[in-house]
Amino acid sequence: VYNRLECIISMEKENSVLSDSSNER
């Protein structure tokens, strides 16, 4: 369960970073 949560958090974090990059652009 923890592993799955970490995976989701990691994915969301990456998504946030991508979104931030797009926003800055």
Residue frames as a rotation matrix with the C-alpha (Angstrom) as fourth column:
VAL 1
0.584 0.812 0.000 0.00
0.812 -0.584 0.000 0.00
0.000 0.000 -1.000 0.00
TYR 2
0.457 -0.463 -0.759 2.72
0.152 -0.800 0.580 2.44
-0.876 -0.381 -0.295 0.96
ASN 3
-0.610 -0.720 0.331 4.59
0.423 0.058 0.904 1.68
-0.671 0.691 0.269 -2.23
ARG 4
-0.127 0.647 0.752 1.47
0.976 -0.052 0.209 2.41
0.175 0.760 -0.626 -4.27
LEU 5
0.787 0.435 -0.438 0.92
0.537 -0.832 0.140 5.67
-0.304 -0.345 -0.888 -2.42
GLU 6
0.015 -0.869 -0.495 4.51
0.111 -0.491 0.864 6.70
-0.994 -0.069 0.089 -3.00
CYS 7
-0.625 -0.203 0.754 4.13
0.726 0.202 0.657 5.89
-0.286 0.958 0.021 -6.70
ILE 8
0.358 0.842 0.403 1.01
0.909 -0.413 0.054 8.06
0.212 0.347 -0.913 -6.92
ILE 9
0.718 -0.141 -0.681 2.68
0.266 -0.849 0.457 10.90
-0.643 -0.509 -0.572 -5.03
SER 10
-0.385 -0.923 0.018 5.72
0.302 -0.108 0.947 10.65
-0.872 0.370 0.320 -7.29
MET 11
-0.409 0.304 0.861 3.51
0.910 0.066 0.409 10.76
0.068 0.951 -0.303 -10.37
GLU 12
0.699 0.713 -0.046 1.56
0.714 -0.693 0.100 13.72
0.040 -0.102 -0.994 -9.03
LYS 13
0.357 -0.656 -0.665 4.79
0.196 -0.643 0.740 15.50
-0.913 -0.394 -0.101 -8.15
GLU 14
-0.663 -0.613 0.430 6.11
0.520 0.036 0.853 14.95
-0.539 0.789 0.295 -11.67
ASN 15
0.009 0.758 0.652 2.80
0.966 -0.175 0.190 16.13
0.258 0.628 -0.734 -13.07
SER 16
0.770 0.255 -0.585 2.97
0.484 -0.830 0.275 19.24
-0.416 -0.496 -0.763 -10.92
VAL 17
-0.165 -0.918 -0.360 6.49
0.196 -0.389 0.900 19.96
-0.966 0.078 0.245 -12.15
LEU 18
-0.636 -0.024 0.771 5.38
0.766 0.105 0.635 19.52
-0.096 0.994 -0.048 -15.75
SER 19
0.449 0.873 0.190 2.41
0.875 -0.472 0.107 21.78
0.183 0.118 -0.976 -15.15
ASP 20
0.538 -0.328 -0.776 4.65
0.303 -0.784 0.541 24.37
-0.786 -0.527 -0.323 -13.53
SER 21
-0.581 -0.802 0.140 7.01
0.383 -0.118 0.916 24.27
-0.718 0.586 0.376 -16.51
SER 22
-0.335 0.539 0.773 4.09
0.910 -0.028 0.413 24.69
0.244 0.842 -0.481 -18.89
ASN 23
0.694 0.630 -0.349 2.74
0.709 -0.683 0.178 27.56
-0.127 -0.371 -0.920 -16.82
GLU 24
0.107 -0.737 -0.667 6.10
0.240 -0.632 0.737 29.32
-0.965 -0.239 0.109 -16.79
ARG 25
-0.752 -0.352 0.557 6.31
0.591 0.014 0.807 28.94
-0.291 0.936 0.197 -20.57
